[in-house]
Every structure is written in C-alpha cells, then in structure tokens.
C-alpha cells in the first residue's frame, strides 16, 4: 500500500515543524530562504498536494459549525448532535454534519470538505485522537476544533468525554462482584475507535487487580449485524470453557451480540451475562434491560460547542473535560451462581455385561 503523504510527512523530510511547512505553503509568514528551499524540495520529492484546509479563507467564516461523527445510526452520536444543535442555536449557528462510517481513511477528505465551507469551527469524533494527521493540520492552520467522545492523553487537544477506562473498570468490577471470573471483552475494532481501546484497558486493569486473566479482545465490526457477529462468536461460546459474561465496548454492539447469542441458542442472562457502554435509551426499553455504563451523551455535545465558542471568542486554551458516568444495572447481568450452566451431552451409560 502506498504511503499516505501528509503535512507531517513533509515536515519530517524537511526537518522542520508542521507550522513551518504551513507558512511556506500559504505564504502566511516569512521563513528563511534555506528552510523554504528544504520544504519545497520535500514537497516535490514526496508529491505532496496541499489540502483544502490550507486554502480555507479564514476571513470569511460562516455561522456554521462542522460536525464529524463515526455513524449516523448509533443513538449515542444522535444524542450528542442534538446537544450540539441546541448549544449552536443559542449562538445563532447551524450545524453541517457528516459521518465516516468508522472509516479512518475518510476523515481527512470529510474534514477538508467541512473546512472548505468556511465553518467557524469543528466538533469531531475521530478514530484516534493522538496520532492523527488531520488534527495536526487543523492545529497548524489554527482552525478551532473540539473532540467529543475521544479522550486525548493531554489537554493539548480540546475534548469533552468520560473517563472510558475508569468506567469500564467499574463495570468489570460489578461483573466480578456478581461472581463472574471468565469474562470476555468484545470490542469494536481498535483501529476505528480509540474509545474501544481505552475501555479494554479499563477491563484489563479490573481483571488484573482481581487476580483474574484478562483475555485478548475479540474485535468485531461496529456496523456488522447479528448473523455476522454470530459467526465470530460461535467458537468463543461453544464449549464448556465458554465465558460466563461478556463486556461489549458499546451498547449497539451489545444488542447485536445478544441477538447473535440467541441465534446460537445461548440465553442472556441465563447462560451468559452481557453488558454494554453508553446508556442508550433502547437498552433501557428492551427486556431484559441492558446493563451498561450510562454516559451524558447529549450534555457532551452541548459542552463541546460551548467549549468551542470559548476558544473562538475568548482565545481560551484547549482542555479536556471529563463528565461523570454511572453504572446502570440491567437484567442482562445476572449473578454467576444463578446461571444455568450449559452442559455438553453426557454419553449414555453402557449396559451391564
């Protein structure tokens, strides 16, 4: 696969900062002739094409905010967008919305499209908040953005989120307290969701603290359906050593897993307990109700827009806001001691000779 050339790649080749490359491309500030020559040479050697972000007309901003989310079908993001819209309306702004369908490769093009509309700022949920060339470029161009649901390692990038690891650690501890020892972790693919990875880290910490084995995650496609998930789960839940409980990295995945287990003839919670993460209303409405981590998803969207305007209007420094979470007990999590254990067929007793 050919290497993707970004402004970071050019900066590394030229031996300078991303901001310096941006200044050379956009002629926004003077640089030495020697540095400009290195940057131009790196651009030519790498075949770099400056993005639309670098061409944005910053003096002609509209009363519009660009919003990028992973999925239009997940109620978590719908709730967050509703919060963003309410906060934007209070400031006489509207939203311009697009989705990646959990495809990290789509982020750069979609963000460029939003920036080309001269949005006042951006609210984004990306695959990874740390190693992200698109976010690097937004910072180099001083285009304000706030992450929502993503949880950066430092305050250098503005974000509104929950403590994903701590929340999943608490949910894992609740499963352990219910008597479960063999707990599977079913995750959306880490390459498409850094939240999924952080939640796995919380599960692993709780298991290790309890002296239990933290098994490797089974990564599944978030956009997969119950039949495709059933095929992936058949081997894991097929024998006597099958897990008694499964933690899922979000609620929609948990609902699909419950359907997949049902297709395999496995009952929830009689045979296997299942829990999710997010606290979507659908999980509360189903029977039995879904055990999960309840997160303030609408408030996260509201706060993301409020923080964005603080940065735009007052020059406030980026910061990470972690909002509180709570555990929602549900009928899909039962005590392990009350579980009906699945048995392999017992061979018939041979007749007496």
BELLIN-V124885 format. One record per pair of residues at least 24 apart in sequence whose ideal C-beta (glycine too) atoms are under 6 Angstrom apart, sorted by the first residue. I is the first residue (numbers start at 1). GAP is how many residues later the second one is. D is the distance in Angstrom with one decimal. If there is no record, write none. Layout:
BEGIN
I,GAP,D
I,GAP,D
END
This chain:
BEGIN
5,41,4.7
5,43,4.9
6,127,3.8
7,130,5.2
8,125,5.2
8,128,5.4
10,32,4.8
10,33,5.8
10,38,5.2
13,29,3.9
14,24,4.3
14,25,4.7
14,28,4.1
18,118,5.6
18,122,4.4
19,121,5.1
22,118,4.3
25,25,5.0
25,29,5.5
26,28,5.7
51,61,5.2
52,60,4.0
52,64,4.6
53,59,5.5
53,62,4.9
53,84,5.3
53,88,5.6
56,59,4.9
57,61,6.0
60,58,5.2
61,57,5.4
61,59,4.8
62,56,5.1
63,30,4.9
64,30,5.5
64,32,5.2
64,55,5.0
65,28,5.5
65,30,5.5
65,54,5.8
65,56,5.8
66,30,5.2
66,48,3.2
66,53,3.9
66,56,4.5
67,28,5.2
67,30,4.7
67,56,5.0
68,30,5.8
68,42,5.8
68,56,4.6
69,30,5.3
69,56,5.1
70,30,5.4
70,32,4.9
70,55,5.7
71,28,5.9
72,27,4.8
74,178,5.5
75,205,4.5
76,202,4.7
76,221,5.2
79,218,4.1
79,219,4.7
80,68,5.8
80,217,5.0
80,220,5.4
80,221,3.6
82,216,5.7
83,215,3.9
83,218,2.9
83,219,3.9
84,39,5.8
84,217,4.0
84,221,5.0
87,215,4.5
87,218,3.7
87,219,5.6
88,217,5.4
102,90,4.2
102,120,5.4
107,27,5.2
108,26,4.8
121,187,4.7
121,191,5.6
123,25,5.7
123,181,4.9
125,24,4.8
127,65,5.2
128,66,4.7
129,65,5.9
144,167,4.9
144,168,5.3
146,158,4.7
146,161,5.1
146,162,4.6
148,152,5.4
148,156,4.3
149,46,5.9
151,47,5.9
152,168,5.9
155,164,4.7
155,165,5.2
157,161,5.7
158,149,5.7
158,160,3.7
159,161,4.7
160,140,4.9
160,143,4.5
160,144,4.5
160,161,4.8
161,161,5.9
162,133,5.0
162,160,6.0
162,161,5.6
162,163,4.7
163,159,5.1
164,31,5.4
164,34,3.9
164,35,5.0
165,33,5.0
165,36,4.8
165,37,3.6
167,126,4.5
167,158,4.6
168,31,4.1
168,34,3.3
168,35,5.2
169,33,3.9
169,36,5.2
169,37,4.5
170,157,6.0
171,104,5.7
171,122,5.5
172,31,4.9
172,34,3.6
173,33,5.1
175,70,5.0
176,34,5.2
178,157,4.8
178,158,5.9
179,156,5.4
179,157,3.4
179,158,5.1
180,64,5.1
180,65,4.1
180,156,4.7
181,31,5.7
182,61,4.7
182,62,5.4
183,62,4.6
184,59,4.0
184,62,4.5
185,32,4.6
185,62,5.2
186,32,5.3
186,60,5.5
186,62,4.8
186,71,5.8
187,30,4.3
187,32,5.1
187,62,4.5
188,34,4.2
188,61,5.1
189,30,4.7
196,53,4.2
199,50,5.0
203,44,5.6
226,30,5.2
226,33,3.6
226,34,4.7
229,27,5.2
229,28,5.9
229,31,4.0
230,30,3.8
230,33,4.6
230,34,5.6
233,27,5.4
237,29,5.7
240,104,5.9
244,92,5.2
245,28,4.1
246,28,5.1
247,28,5.6
248,28,4.9
249,28,6.0
250,27,5.1
250,28,5.3
251,25,3.8
251,27,4.4
251,29,4.6
251,32,5.0
251,41,5.6
268,64,5.4
269,63,5.3
269,65,3.7
270,70,4.8
271,71,5.6
273,60,4.7
273,61,5.4
274,58,4.7
275,58,5.5
279,49,5.8
288,43,2.5
288,44,5.3
289,41,4.1
289,42,5.0
290,40,4.8
290,42,5.3
291,39,3.6
291,41,5.1
291,42,3.7
292,36,5.1
293,32,5.4
294,32,4.8
294,34,4.5
295,30,5.1
296,27,5.2
END
